[in-house]
Amino acid sequence: MILGIAITVPMVVIGGLTLFGLLVFQLLVGLRIVKFGRRTFKAHKWVGVGLVVLAAVHGLLGAALVLGWRIL
């Protein structure tokens, strides 16, 4: 439980699938298959930042689920 929210297995699975989708999107932007005109580099950079943040949250929630952490 983190901040009063019970962490369940489907929540962690959905987080993992979301991360996988963002990783595929990041790959497509990096290979220039998906283009944003002059903003392609910025999109690539911000999707990368989002991937790092979501991966950290996903890891924290997974650890809380497996280890039974109770934060607040």
C-alpha distances in whole Angstrom, upper triangle without the diagonal:
4,7,6,5,4,6,9,12,14,12,13,16,17,16,19,21,21,22,24,26,26,28,30,31,31,34,36,36,37,40,41,41,38,40,40,43,43,39,39,38,36,34,33,32,30,28,28,26,24,23,22,20,18,19,17,14,14,14,11,9,11,11,7,8,11,11,8,7,5,6,8
4,5,5,7,7,11,14,16,13,13,17,17,15,18,21,20,20,24,25,24,26,29,29,29,32,34,34,35,38,39,39,37,38,37,41,41,37,36,35,33,31,31,29,27,26,26,23,21,21,20,17,16,17,15,11,13,13,10,8,11,11,8,10,13,12,10,8,6,5,6
4,6,8,10,14,17,18,15,16,20,19,18,21,23,22,22,26,27,26,28,31,31,31,34,36,35,36,39,40,40,38,39,38,41,41,37,37,36,33,32,32,30,27,27,27,24,22,23,22,18,17,19,17,13,15,16,13,11,15,15,12,13,17,16,13,11,8,6,5
4,6,9,13,16,17,15,16,20,19,19,22,24,23,24,27,28,28,30,32,32,33,36,37,37,39,41,42,42,39,41,40,43,43,39,39,38,36,34,34,33,30,29,29,27,24,25,24,21,20,21,19,16,17,18,15,13,16,16,13,13,17,16,13,12,9,8,7
4,6,9,13,13,11,13,16,16,15,18,20,20,21,24,25,25,27,29,29,30,33,34,34,36,39,39,39,36,38,37,41,41,37,37,36,34,32,32,31,28,27,27,25,22,23,22,19,17,19,18,14,14,16,13,11,13,14,11,11,15,15,13,12,10,10,10
4,6,10,11,10,11,14,15,15,17,19,20,21,23,25,25,27,29,30,30,33,35,35,36,39,40,39,37,39,38,42,43,39,38,38,35,33,33,32,29,28,28,27,24,23,23,21,18,19,18,15,14,15,13,10,12,13,10,9,12,13,10,10,9,10,11
4,7,9,7,8,11,12,12,14,16,16,17,20,21,22,23,26,27,27,30,32,32,33,36,37,36,34,36,36,40,40,37,35,35,33,31,30,30,27,25,25,24,21,20,20,18,15,16,15,12,11,12,11,7,8,10,8,6,10,11,9,10,10,11,13
4,6,5,7,9,10,11,13,15,16,17,19,21,22,23,25,26,27,29,31,32,33,35,37,36,34,36,36,40,41,37,36,36,34,31,31,31,28,26,26,25,22,21,22,20,17,17,17,14,12,14,13,9,9,12,10,7,10,13,11,13,13,15,17
4,5,5,6,9,10,11,12,14,15,17,19,20,21,23,25,26,27,29,30,31,33,35,34,32,35,35,39,40,37,35,35,34,31,30,30,28,25,25,25,22,20,21,20,16,16,17,14,12,13,13,10,8,11,11,8,10,13,12,14,16,17,20
4,5,5,6,8,10,10,12,14,15,16,18,20,21,22,24,26,27,28,30,32,33,31,30,32,33,37,38,35,33,33,32,29,28,29,26,24,24,24,21,19,21,19,16,16,17,15,12,14,15,11,11,14,14,11,13,16,16,17,18,20,22
4,5,5,6,9,10,11,12,14,15,17,18,20,21,22,24,26,27,28,30,32,30,29,31,31,35,36,32,31,31,29,26,26,26,24,21,22,21,18,17,18,16,13,13,15,12,9,12,12,9,9,13,12,10,13,16,15,16,16,17,19
4,5,5,6,9,10,11,12,14,15,16,19,20,21,23,25,26,27,29,30,29,28,30,31,34,35,32,30,30,28,26,25,25,23,20,20,20,17,15,16,15,11,11,12,10,7,9,10,7,6,10,10,9,11,14,14,15,16,17,19
4,5,5,6,9,10,11,12,14,15,17,18,20,21,23,24,26,27,29,27,26,29,30,33,35,31,29,29,28,25,24,25,23,20,20,21,18,16,17,16,13,12,14,13,9,11,13,11,9,13,14,12,13,16,17,18,20,21,23
4,5,5,6,9,10,10,12,14,15,16,18,20,21,22,24,26,27,26,24,27,27,31,32,29,27,27,26,23,22,23,21,18,19,19,16,14,16,15,12,12,15,12,10,13,14,12,11,15,16,14,16,19,19,20,21,21,23
4,5,5,6,9,10,11,12,14,15,16,18,20,21,22,24,26,25,23,25,26,29,30,27,25,25,24,21,20,20,18,15,16,16,12,11,13,12,8,8,11,9,6,10,11,9,10,13,14,13,15,18,18,18,19,19,22
4,5,5,6,9,10,10,12,14,15,17,19,20,21,23,24,23,22,25,26,29,30,27,25,25,24,21,20,20,19,15,15,16,13,11,13,13,9,8,11,10,7,9,12,11,10,13,15,14,15,18,19,20,21,21,24
4,5,5,6,9,10,11,12,14,15,17,18,20,21,23,21,20,23,24,28,29,26,24,24,23,20,19,20,19,15,16,17,14,12,15,15,11,11,14,13,10,13,16,14,13,17,18,17,18,21,22,23,24,25,27
4,5,5,6,9,10,11,12,14,15,16,18,20,21,20,18,21,21,25,26,23,21,21,20,17,16,18,16,12,13,14,11,9,12,12,9,10,13,12,10,13,15,14,14,18,19,18,20,23,23,23,24,24,26
4,5,5,6,9,10,10,12,14,15,16,18,20,19,18,20,21,24,25,22,20,20,19,16,15,15,14,10,11,12,9,7,9,10,7,7,11,11,9,11,14,13,13,16,18,18,19,22,23,23,24,24,26
4,5,5,6,9,10,11,12,14,15,17,18,17,17,19,21,24,26,23,20,20,20,17,15,17,16,12,12,14,12,9,12,14,11,10,14,14,12,14,17,16,15,19,21,20,21,24,25,25,27,27,29
4,5,5,6,9,10,11,12,14,15,17,15,14,17,18,22,23,20,18,19,18,15,14,16,15,11,12,14,12,10,13,15,12,12,16,16,14,17,19,18,18,21,23,22,24,27,28,28,29,29,31
4,5,5,6,9,10,10,12,14,15,14,13,15,16,19,21,17,15,15,15,12,11,12,11,7,9,11,8,7,11,12,10,11,14,14,13,16,18,18,18,21,23,23,24,27,28,27,29,28,30
4,5,5,6,9,10,10,12,14,14,13,16,17,20,21,18,16,15,16,13,11,12,12,9,8,11,10,7,10,13,11,11,14,15,14,16,19,19,19,21,23,23,24,27,28,28,30,29,32
4,5,5,6,9,10,11,12,11,11,14,16,19,21,18,15,16,17,14,12,14,14,11,11,14,13,11,14,16,14,14,18,19,17,19,22,22,22,24,27,26,27,30,31,31,33,32,35
4,5,5,6,8,10,11,10,8,11,12,16,17,15,12,13,14,10,9,12,12,8,10,13,12,10,14,16,14,15,19,19,18,20,23,23,23,26,28,28,29,31,33,32,34,33,35
4,5,5,6,9,10,10,9,11,12,15,16,14,11,11,12,9,6,9,10,6,7,11,10,9,12,14,14,14,17,18,18,20,22,23,23,25,28,28,29,31,32,32,33,32,34
4,5,5,6,9,9,9,12,14,16,18,16,12,12,14,12,9,12,13,10,10,14,14,12,14,17,17,16,19,21,20,21,25,25,25,27,30,30,30,33,34,34,36,35,37
4,5,5,6,5,6,9,11,14,16,14,11,12,14,11,9,13,14,11,12,16,16,14,17,20,19,19,22,24,22,24,27,28,27,30,32,32,33,35,37,37,38,37,40
4,5,5,6,5,6,8,11,12,11,7,8,10,8,6,10,11,9,11,14,14,14,16,19,18,19,22,23,23,25,27,28,28,31,33,33,34,36,38,37,38,37,39
4,5,8,8,9,11,13,14,12,8,8,11,10,7,10,12,10,10,14,15,14,16,19,19,19,22,24,23,25,28,28,28,31,33,33,34,36,38,37,39,37,40
4,6,8,9,12,14,15,14,11,11,14,13,10,13,16,14,14,18,18,17,19,22,22,22,25,27,26,27,30,31,31,33,36,36,36,39,40,40,42,41,43
4,5,6,9,10,12,12,8,10,13,11,10,13,15,14,15,18,19,18,21,23,23,24,27,28,28,29,32,33,33,35,37,38,38,41,42,42,43,42,44
4,6,10,12,14,14,11,13,15,13,12,16,17,15,16,20,20,19,22,24,24,24,27,28,27,29,32,33,32,35,37,37,38,41,42,42,43,42,44
4,7,9,12,11,8,11,13,10,10,14,15,13,15,18,17,17,21,22,22,23,26,27,26,28,31,31,31,34,36,36,37,39,41,40,41,40,42
4,6,9,8,6,9,11,9,10,13,14,13,15,18,18,19,22,23,23,24,27,28,28,30,33,33,33,36,38,38,39,42,43,42,43,41,43
4,6,5,5,8,9,7,10,12,13,13,15,17,17,19,21,22,23,24,27,28,28,30,32,33,34,36,37,38,40,42,43,42,42,40,42
4,5,6,9,10,10,12,14,15,16,18,20,20,22,24,25,26,28,30,31,31,34,36,36,37,39,41,41,43,45,46,45,46,44,45
4,6,8,9,10,12,13,14,16,17,19,20,22,24,25,26,28,30,31,31,34,35,36,37,40,41,42,44,45,46,45,45,43,45
4,6,5,6,9,10,11,12,14,15,16,18,20,21,22,24,26,27,28,30,32,33,34,36,37,38,40,42,42,41,42,39,41
4,6,5,6,9,10,11,12,14,15,16,19,20,21,22,25,26,26,28,30,31,32,34,36,37,38,40,41,40,41,39,40
4,5,5,6,9,10,11,12,14,15,17,19,20,21,23,25,25,27,29,30,31,33,35,36,37,39,40,39,40,38,39
4,5,5,6,8,10,11,12,14,15,17,18,20,21,23,24,26,27,28,30,32,33,34,36,37,38,37,37,35,37
4,5,5,6,8,10,10,12,14,15,16,18,20,21,22,24,26,26,28,30,31,32,34,36,36,35,36,34,35
4,6,5,6,9,10,11,13,15,15,16,19,20,21,22,25,26,26,28,30,31,32,34,35,34,35,33,35
4,6,5,6,9,10,11,13,14,15,17,19,20,21,23,25,26,27,29,30,32,33,34,33,34,32,33
4,5,5,6,9,10,11,12,14,15,17,18,20,21,22,24,26,27,28,30,31,32,31,31,29,31
4,5,5,6,9,10,10,12,14,15,16,18,20,21,22,24,25,26,28,30,31,29,30,28,30
4,5,5,6,9,10,10,13,14,15,16,19,20,21,23,24,26,27,28,30,28,30,28,30
4,5,5,6,9,10,11,13,14,16,17,19,20,21,23,24,26,27,28,26,27,25,27
4,5,5,6,8,10,11,12,14,15,16,18,20,21,22,24,25,26,25,26,24,25
4,6,5,6,9,10,10,12,14,15,16,18,20,21,22,24,25,24,25,24,26
4,6,5,6,9,10,11,12,14,15,17,18,20,21,22,24,22,24,22,24
4,5,5,6,9,10,11,12,14,16,17,18,20,21,22,20,21,19,21
4,5,5,6,8,10,10,12,14,15,16,18,20,20,19,20,19,21
4,5,5,6,9,10,10,12,14,15,16,18,19,18,20,19,22
4,5,5,6,9,10,11,12,14,15,16,17,16,17,16,19
4,5,5,6,8,10,10,12,14,15,16,14,15,14,16
4,5,5,6,9,10,11,12,14,15,14,16,15,18
4,5,5,6,8,10,11,12,13,13,15,15,18
4,5,5,6,9,10,10,11,10,12,11,14
4,5,5,6,9,10,10,9,11,11,14
4,5,5,6,8,10,10,13,13,17
4,5,5,6,8,8,11,12,15
4,6,5,5,5,7,9,12
4,6,5,7,9,11,15
4,6,8,11,14,17
4,6,9,12,15
4,6,10,13
4,6,10
4,6
4
